[in-house]
Amino acid sequence: MLFSALGPSMKRREFITLLGGAAATWPLAVRAQQSAMPVIGFLSGATVETFEPFAAAFRQGLSEGGFVEGKNVAFEYRWAHGQFDRLPSLAIDLVGRKPTFIATHTLPGALAAKAATGTIPIVFVVGEDPVKAGLVASLNRPVGNVTGISNFMNVLGAKRLELVSEAGQKDAVLALLVNPNNPNAEPDTKDLQAAADALGRRLEVLRASSEREIETAFAAAVDRKVGALFINVDPFLFSQRGQLVALAARYRVPTIYPLREMIVAGGLMSYGASFPKAWRQSGLYVARILKGTKPAELPVVLPTNLELVINLKTAKTLGLTIPNTLIGRADEVIE
């Protein structure tokens, strides 16, 4: 029996009182230990499932900098699930929890975090020019509590058009698929439209923010005799990469994607910076700031190279012959 080990000097009631007091202090001790850890507030417009490959890269960079989630750093997550209008309130709620740090991505997320606090350090990953967007004063000297990584994914329209032409779609009608709920839809459309106008190319704009609307968009692309479709950078569209790839194959529409991960899923071609590399760098920056470096001392990181990825198996399915000159310039070819 348990109580026989207590000895004659301690009665049952005294033991229960002692046990109750210990149980009351244990949660306090655990909470004190957790509160001593730095807390990273993670603000995202995506979903947990969609963002996991990039979150893993972020944790890798953080680990390389000496911080491991649950060991010497804690996380406080906020997910907008593609509803970008929720980001400002989520940012305010996150700041109210007084995290040591905030990591965020997409321009709406970065702007929401910056508006919510002028003191908590913020590291962003965005596709736009952060100076033009008002996130930092300059790339080399960010000033204030904000710095990060810009992969300039949203300003590559002209180069993607050039690649489409080289892939044999010189005279094809072009189309851009955007998520109208994403604030990047309008500026990215203007960027690609300007590039198309400069080349004398016709550009159709298709919009989709649901699975059904994606189906409708592809049917419209066929009706308008679109010869090449561009998928814009967007968490929702990324989450639907399986559907996009399947529809592109069904309708035999050559489709250009913003991320390598979408080509691995069966897409035709992508051109842009590596998101995992950007998020690994973000994790490294967070680690440096947690060790005492000020955000203003860390210049905004730009991509050192842009990756061209081509899926030749998909090209064959679509009946396309990719020129050897283009294949030779690709950073990765999937066969």
N, C-alpha and C positions, 0 to 999 in steps of 0.2 A: 504494500500500500504506500502511496505517495506520502501521506501524512506521517507515517512511521519514521521517515527519514528526517523529520523536522526536530525531533528531540522533544523531551518533556517540557522544555521551557517555552515553546511556542504553540499556542492553541490554534485550532482551525480558523477561528474568526480573525486572529491576528495575521495569519498567513494570507487570507483572502484580502485583507486590508492592504497588506504589503504588496501583493500581486497587482491589485487594482491601481495602486500608486505608481508602480513601475510601468504598467501598460499605458498610463496617462502620459508619462514622460517620454516613452519611446517615440510616438509620432512627432513630438516637439523636437526631439534630437534629430530625427530623419529630415524634418522640414528645415531645421537649421543648417544641416549639411547641404541640402539641395540649394538653399538660398545663398550659400557661400559660393556655389558654382556660378560662373558667368552664364547668362541666359541669352541665346540668340533668338530673336524674333524673326520668323520666316514668313514673309508676306508674298502670296502668289495668286495670280489670277486664274491659275489652272486647277486641276484636281490632283489628288495624291497619286492616283494610278498613272495619269498622263505624265506627271513630272518626275516620277521615280528615277529614270535613267540619269537625269540631270542632277537630282538631289544626291544621288550616289556619288557623282563626280565632285559635287560640293563637299560632301563628307570626306572624300579622299583628300582633297586639298587641305581641308581642316585638319585631318589626321597627320598629313605630312608636316603641318605646322605645329603639331604637338597637342592637338585637342581632339578628343573622342567623345561622341555623344553618349551620355549616361555615365561617363567616367570622370571627366573634368570639365564638361560643358553640357548644358541642358538646352532644349529647344522648346519654343512656343510657336506653334504653327497657326496660320490663318489662310484658308483656301477660299477663293471667290467662285470657284467652279464655273469659270467663263463669264460670270456676271461682273463686268468691269466697273459698273456703277456702285458696286458694293465695296470696292477697294478703299475709298476714303474713310468709311465708317469702320472697316476692319483695321485700318492703320491706326485710327484714333483709339480703338479698343486695345490694340497691341501695345501702343505707347503707354496706355493706362496701366498695363501690367509691369511697366518699368524694366524692360529688358536691357541688358548690357549693350546690345547691338541689334541692328535690323539688316537682314539680307532680303533683297527683293529682285524681281525681274519684270520686264516689259516697261515701257515708258509710263503707262498709267499707274503701275504699282510704285515705281520710283518717285513719281510726282506726288502720289498720295502719302508716301512715307515722309518725303521732305516737308510737305505741308503740315504734317502731324507733329513734327519735332525739329527743333533747331539745335538740339544738343546731343541726342543719342546718335552715335556713329551709324552711318548707312553705307552699305556697299550694294551697288546695282549691277544688273546685267541687262543691257538694252540693245536694240537694233538701230537706234537713231543716233544722230549727232547730239551728244549730251550738252554741248555748249549752246547750240542752236535751240535745243529744247528747254534750256534754262535750268538744267540740273547742276551744272558746275560753271564757274567763271572762266576756266580754261582747262585744257587737257593736261598740261604740265603742272599747273598750280590750281587744283580744284577749289581751294578755300572752303572754310566752314566744315560741316560735319558729313559731307557727302563725297564719295568717290566710287570707282567701279570699273566695269569693263563694257566697252561698246564694240560689238562685232559688225556694226554697219550693215546688218542683214537687210534693212529696209531701204537701202539706197543702191541696190545692185541691179535695178531694172534694165539699164542699158546693156550691161554685160550679159545678162541672161538672154536678152533678145539676140545679141550677137551669137551666142552659143546655139540658140534655136535655128538661126539662119545657117550656121555651119553644119548643123545636123540634118540639113536638107529641107527645111521648112522656110525657104526664102520668101515665097510669095503667099504663104498661108495666112488666113485670117487668124488673128490672135485673140485670146480671151484671158481675163484675170478673174480668179475666184477669190472673193474676200468674205470675211465674216463681218456683216454690217454692225454688229454689236461691239466690235473692236475699234477703238479710236484710231488705230493705224490704217483703217480701210481707206479713208479719204486721202491722206498724204501719199500713201503707197500707190494708190490709183493714179494720182497726178504724176508721180515719178515715172511710172511705166507708160502712161499716156504720152508724156513729153518725149520719152525715148522712142516710142512707136511713131509719133509725129515726125521726129527727126529722120526716121528711116522711110517715111511715107507708108507706114503700115497701119492697117485698120485694127483697132482694139475694142473688143466687147467686154463689158464688165458684168460679171455674174455674182450673185450674192447668196449666201447660205449660212444659216445659224442653227440648222437642225439636220438630222439625217434625211428627212423627206425633202428638204430644200436642196440638199446636195444632189439627190436623184433628179430633181427638177432642173438644176443647173446643168447637169451633164446632158439631159435631153435637149435643153436649149442650145447647148454647144453644138450638138449634132444638127439641129434645125438651122443654125446659123452657119453651118459648114466651117466650123472652127478647125484649124489645122494644128494648133498648138495652144495648150492651156497652161497657165501659170497658177500655182497655188500660193497664196500669200502666207506670210508668217503669222500663225495664230494658234493658241493652245487648243481650241476646239477642233480646228481643221487637222492639227497634228494628231489629236486623239482619234480622228476618223480616218487615219491613213489607210487602214485596211479597206474601208469602203471606197475611198478615193482610187486606190490601186485597182480594185475589182471593177469599178465603173469605167476607168480609163481603158482597161483591157476589153470589157464588154463592148464599148462603143468605139474602140480602136482610136482613141484620142491621145496623141503624144502629149504627155504632161510633165511639166517641169516643177520640181519641188524645192523648198528652201533648205531642207535638212537631210543629211546623209541617212539618218534613221528611216526616212520614208523611202529611200532607194533600197535599203536592206529589206524593207517590207514588200518590195516588188515594183517600186516606182521606176521611171525611165532615167531621169537625170536630175542632179541637184548641183547647185553652186552656191557656196557661202562659207562662212566661218564655222568651226566646230563648236557646237553648243557644249559638249562635255568638257572641252578644253577651257572654254570661257568660265564654266562653273567650277572647274578645278582651280583656276586662277582666283576666282571669287573666294573660294575657301581659304586659299593661301593669304589673301588680303585680310580676311576676317581674323585669321590667326595672328597676323602681324599687329593688327589693331588691338586685339585682346592682350598682346604682350606689351602694349604701350605706345605704338606708333600712332600718330594722329592721322585721320583721313586726309587732311590737307597736305600731308607730306607724301602721299601716295598718288602719283599721276594716274590718270585714266589710261587703262590698258587697251590698246588696239590690236586687232588680229595681225599676226606676222605673215600669215598666208591664208588664202581662200582655197577651198577644196572643190575640185570638180569630180563628181562621182557618176559613173555611167553603168547602167545595168544592161548588158548586151542580150541577156536572155529575154528581157522585156522588149527590147528593140526588135528582136526577131519575132516575138508574138505580135507586135504592132505592124510588122512588115517594113520596118525601117532599116536602112543600111547606114550605120554611123561611119563617117570617113575615118580612115586610119590616122589622118593628121589630128583629128579631135581625140581619138582614143589614145594616141601617143602623149597628149597633153594632160590626160586625166590623172588625178592623184590616186584614184581607185577604180578598178574595172571589175564588175561582178559578172561572172560568166555562168 
